[in-house]
Each structure stands twice: as structure tokens, then as C-alpha cells.
Amino acid sequence: MSSANKGFPIPDGVIEVTDEHSLDLVHFEFKNMKPKGTILFKMEKSEIPFQFFADETREGWIYARPVQPNSVRLRDITESLDTYERFEGMITVTLMQFRIIFLCSRFQLHYQNGQRFLKMLFPDRILKMHRRKFIRIPFNERFPAELKFQTDQGMVTRKLKDLSREGMKIQLEPGDTEFMVAGYRPKQAVLKVLNREMPLGLNVMAVHGTVSAGLKIVAISEEDKLWIKDAIRVLMGQILGLDISKVDDQLEKDDSSSNKT
């Protein structure tokens, strides 16, 4: 662990976010996905959970809304913000693509609709870890996608929360955890995205409480695999306003010079 950053431990092996594409992805998720994370304030022994938002551009503010706004610890910290001009913290946020860490040397209080927020400038240095190999595109009610599969109770349909070339996360419904466990392989699974239906083989990798489950694609036609790749590339280009020719869904490139098997 490195302790060069004003006493905050930064894990070894993390990578600094430097390219504009990754920075745009980070800002996009702060602005649109409202990710959750924590802040470890200097002199505190444990992290405090927050939900994060962002202004329209990277030159604007990031806002942190406390998950437990009435906690005594948070009250003491916000009172300290009124007293001290500088108040340092380490922010850790789990995004769709990777987990990020950055430091903030100055927080400000922000009030909106009777709620109290912290706000900080978009960081000029971001570290990332647990990097995914492929971009995951989020889905919601305005832009739906779904997975159909056979269960002992019949054919069911579940909404997609996100999708990559390698896998997906689906939204669970009451009773799903009776069969939706790690290692479960949905039968007769059909993925529907943008009105295209694709049969595929899946394996449940993780179940997140009663909320969602992560599945890995273990069998799919080459045609459908390429279609997913192109669809994600086009959609990310549209979302971020980038030149599609410069958008790639592969975040971590294969090292062709490596001799490892």
C-alpha cells in the first residue's frame, strides 16, 4: 500500500485514468447513473456511504448525497466543514466499468430541496482498479432490453440492467432467488436487444441480494457476438457524443507480445 497521498493509503496496482474516453465514461456515469460509493475523511477510521451526481460537464461539480443523512458522524463532519477551510477525503466509487479512487482537498456544503449535499470539483487525477475487459452498456425503462428463459414455473422475462460482449446483469423479481443462484444455467435463454432476439447459453456468476444477478455468456453465435459488439460501440458513441470510428467496446487490450498461455 502506498501512503504518499497525505496519509491516505492507495492500493498497489491501480491504474491512473488518463485518456479522454475513460474520463468521459466516468463523467457519464456520475451524471446519469448516480453511482454509490464512500468517502473516507481524514482523521476518520471508517468510510461513510454516499450517492454521487455530476453537473453537465467535467468542468462542473460532483455532488455527494449521504445515504444516512441523520448520522451523528456525518453531522460532526459537516459542522467541521463550516469551521475548517480545507477538509480532505478519499472518495471510492463503484462504476459499471471499474472502481475509481480520487482525493479531494476541499468540500463545500450544498443545500437543495431541504437536503444537504457535499460538493467537490471533478477530480484532475483518478485512479481505477478492478478493470473490466469490455464496456457494459446500461439499460433502463427508456431504453429497454430483456432476457427470456425457461424455469420450472414456465417461461419468464427479466429486464436487463446492463450488457457487455461477455455477460449481463438482470433485474430480479420476487421468488427468483429460489432458483437464481451461482452456477445456475437458465434454459432456452433468449436475449432481446433493439428488437433483435439472440439465443444463448448463460451461467449465473453472482446474485446480488434480491435485486440483480450477473450472468456470463458461455455460448452464442459468432454473428450475434459481433452484433452485440457493434451495437454497444454505436450506443456508447451516441451516448457520449463521440466519433463512432474511435469507440471500442474493449477496455483492456490483449497483449499480443505476451508468451503466456
ABEGO torsion letter per residue (X at the ends): XBAABGGBBBBBGBBBBABAAAAAAAAAAAAAAGBBBBBBBBGBABBBBBBBBBBABAABBBBBBBABAABAAAAAAAAAAAABABBBBBBBBBBAABBBBBBBABBBBBBBGGBBBBBBBBBABBBBBGBBABBBBBBBAABBBBBBBBBAAEBBBBBBABBBAABBBBBBBBGAAAABBBGBBBBGBBBBBGGBBBBBBBBBABBBEAABBBBBBABBBAAAAAAAAAAAAAAAAAAAGBBAAABBABABBBBAABABX
